[in-house]
Amino acid sequence: MNIVTMNNSKKFIPVMLMPFKEDLKIDYDALDRLVDFYLESGAGGLFANCLSSEMYQLSVEEMVDSVSHIVSRVNGRVPIVATGSFGETIAVQAENVKKIYETGVSAIILISGLLAKEEDSEEVFRKNVYQLLDLTEDIPVGFYECPIPYKRIISPALLGELVATGRVKYHKDTCLDIGNVRQKIAETEAERTFGLYDAYMVHAVESLKAGSAGLSCIQGNYFPELVVWLCDNYAKTEKQDKIAKVQEFFTSNMAVMHDTYPASAKYILKQRGMNIGLTCRNGSVLPGTETTKQLDLLLQDFERLSVEIDLKSIK
């Protein structure tokens, strides 16, 4: 399935959480509930095995098993992408790309910070990307400017060159610079099967208006239906007041939604009625009552905003 919507509508692609039991094993029952919650919220696809999934704390076997489970649960309802470029060498990364692609996802997302060392030039990165493409035959891929192990931002010119190969279908942008986002969109607009998905909700409306394919942000792990609402309504003249309120909600709550993440997102989902544990493998915990008070206030603000914009919340 194509991750890009051809009718110019915008998609929300959740960066999926990974539920764990108290013994740190993957909670597949909770994972099923989470998949259903994303889809009921209106998500246009799923980004599995990402940083929000605590991918660096998963074995390759767990990655393959969990992505296979997600593919089975979705059962073709929406396209799925997943990271896969793990390993110390490009050859090992290529083998893992193949393993995860065999689960049935639409594309494998390559982590920019694993394709070259932080001190390496863009030319080294470029050569490594082409080597990986050569070793993975015709597997569709995408890029993720993941902040760990370090954030490597792909230049607009290089992204345009790589998209022109026809292999690159998806880009999760984390540059935090709307000017850079606009340049990337301009460099890639000729390829109709490619989409740029912005992670930075401070300029979400600007990004959608600039031509991004949609949004792929951690905020969707708190209130996915609100991100979907923004994708559906951002351009409607008669709703500009409400759109401004939604944009301000995301902008003003950036800190609280990033602090203690992803445990904080799991807490909000639990408060919203989902049977999901707060256990994380990456060390994320809620330190005390002051943090939970802030998250409770966040949930109250969301509920008030939902009434103001006539949003039907998912339970």
N, C-alpha and C positions, 0 to 999 in steps of 0.2 A: 504493500500500500504506500501511496505517496504521502510524505509528511507535509507537503506544501499544498494548500488549498488553491485550486486553479481559478476560482471565481472571485478572487481578491478579498474574500472574507478573512478575518484575522483569527488565529488559533491561540488558545492557551495550552502550552505543553508543560504539565507539572514535572518538576524535578523530584522524583519519587523518594519518599522516606522509606526506611527499612525498619519494620517492627522486630524487636527482639524479646525473647522471654527473659526471665530473671537469670537463667543460667547462660545467657548470651547466645543461645541458639536462635536461628531465624524463626519467627512466629508466622507460619504460613497461613493460619486462620485469620490473623490480623491483617496480613498482606492481602488476602482476598477482600476483606472489608474495605481496605484502603483503596484498592483498584476500583471497586464498585463506587466508592465515594467520589473519586476523581471523575469517573464517567457520568455519574448522576449530576455532578456539578456542571457538566457541559464541556469538559476537556476535549480538545480536538486530537489528542495524541498523548503519549506518555514517554518520558525520558527516564528509563530504568538504569540501575547500576551507576549512579552518578555520585557526586560528593555528598548530597543530601541522603543518599542511601548508605553512606559510610563505606564507600567502595574500597578505600585503602585498608579497611579492617576486615575485608572479605577475602577468602581464598578464591583462586580462579574457579575451583570446583563449585564453591558457593555462588559465585557470580553466574555461572552457567545454569545451575539448578534454579536459582531465584528468577533469572530472566526467563527461563523455560516455563516456569510456573506462571509468571505474569502473562506471557504470550498465550498460554492455555486459557487463563482466566478471561482475558480480553476477547479471545476467540474471533479475531478479525474485525471487531467493532471500530477500532481506531488504529492508526499506525503506531509503532513503538520503535524508539531508538535506544541504544545502550552503549555505554563506553566499553572499549575493548583493548585499547593499546597499552597493555601492561607488560613490563619486562625490561631487563637491563640492556638488551640489544634490539635493534630493529627487526632482526629475524625472529626473536622470541615474541615481540609485539605482534608481528604478522601472524604467527601461529595462534595467539590468543584472539586476535581479530576474527580469524576463521572459526574458532571454537564457539565464540559468542554469536557470530552471524548464523551459525547452524541452528540456533534456537528458533529462528523464524522472524527476527526483527527486520525492520525496513532498512536500517542503516546502522553502521557502527561508528560511534563518535570517538575521534582521536583527541587525546589530551595534549594540548599544545606544549605544556610544560614538561612532558615526558619525551618529546620528539627532539629535543636539543637541550644542552645544559644552559643554565642562566647566562653564563658568560659567552656563549656561542653567538655568532652573527646570524642575521636572518638568512644569509646564503647557506649556512650549515643546516639550519632548520629546513629550508626549502629542499635541499638535497636529500635530507632524511625523509621528508614527506614523500618525495617522488620514489625513493627506494621502497618505502612501505606500500605505496600504491602499486608498484611493480610486483611486489611479493604477494599481494592480496587479490590479484586478477581483476575481476570486474565488481567486487563487493562495493556497494554504495557506502560512502563515508560522510562524516561531518566533522566539525571542530568544536572544541569546548575550551575556552580560555579560563581554565580552572585556576583558582588562586593557590592551589597546593599541587606540587611542591613549590612552585613559584608561578606568578602570572605572566605568561608570554602572550602579548597582544599581537595579533597578526595584522600586518599593514593592509590598508585597503587595496593597494596595487597587487600584493601577493595573493590576497584572498580572491581577487578578480581573476588572476591567472589560474589559480587552482580550480576555481569553480568552472572556468572555461574548459577544463578537461572533461566535464560531464560526469565525473565521479562524485563530486561533492554536492550533497543535497541539503545540508543543515549546518547552521552555525549558531552556537550559543554565545552571544556577545557579552563580555563583562568589562569593556573598556571604560565605562562610566562617562563617556564623552560623546554627547549627541552629535557634535561635528564629525567625529570619527565614524560614528554609526551612519550618518548620512553619506559619507564618502564610500563606505563599504557597500551600502545599498546601490549607489550610483555605479560602482565598479562591477556589480553582479546582476544588475537588473535585466540583462539580456538573456540570462539562463532561467527559463520559466519553471524548471523543476527544482530550483534552489530557494531556500528561505532563511533569512536571518531572524533569529528570535532573541529579543533583548531581555537581559536579566535585571537591569537596573530600573527600579520602579519610580525613581525620582523624576525621570523624563519619559515615563511610559507613554503618555498621550502624545508627546512630541515624536517619539519613535514610531508609534503606529501611524501618525499622520505623514511621517517621512517615507513610509513604505515598507517598514519591517513586516515580516510574515506573521508576527504575533509576539507573545511574551512567554518567557520561561524563567520563573522567579521563585525564590523561597517563600515569598508571601502567599503563594498558592497552596502552601502546605498548612496555612492557617485558615484562609478564607478563599478557597478555589472559585466559588461561584461569583465572588466579587471581581476577581481578575477576568473571568469569562464575561461578566457584565460590561467591564471596561472595553474588552475587545469587540463586543457587539455594538456598543453605543458611542464610542469615542468621537465619531464624526457627525453625530446627529445634532443639528443646530438647535433643536428645541430642548435638548437635554444638557446644554453646556454648563448650566449652574450645578446640576447634579454631578456631571463629569468632573468639574473643578473640585467638588467636595470629596469625590473618590480619590482623585489625584492627591489632594492634600492629606487625606487619611493615610495613604501609603507613604508619602513623603515625611510626615511628622512622626510616623511610628517605625521608621527604619531601625533605630537603635534597639528598641525593645524586641523587635522581631529577629534581630541578628544576635543579640545577647543570649547565651546559653542554648543556641540552636545546635542540633535539632530537638533537644529535649523540650525546649519551650514550645515548639510546634506540636509535639506529641501531647504535651499538657493541654494545649488549647483544644486539640481534637478530642481528647478525653473529656474535657469540660463540655464539649458540644455533643457528647453522647456516644462517641466511638469507643468500643472496647479495645483499647490499645495501651500497652505498657509504656513507661517512660524510660526504660533501659536503653542505653546507647553504648556502643563499643568504643567510640572515639573519645570517651571521657566527659562528654557533655552531661551536666547534671543541673538541677535547679537548686541553687545554694541556700535558699531560705524563704521565709514568708514574704519578705519585701519584694522578691522577684515574682512570686506567684500573685501578689497583690497587683503589681504592674500588668501582669498578663490578664488578670481578671478585669482590670479596667480597660485593657485593650479589647477584650471580648464584649464588654458593655458598650464601648464606642462603636464597635462593628454592628451590634444589634440596633443601636440608635440610627446609625447610618443606613442600615438595611430598610428601616421604616421610612426614612426620608426619601430614599430612591425607589421604593416599592420593589425591593429585592426579595425574592422568595428564597430563604435559606434552606440548605440541604441538612436534613437531620439523619 
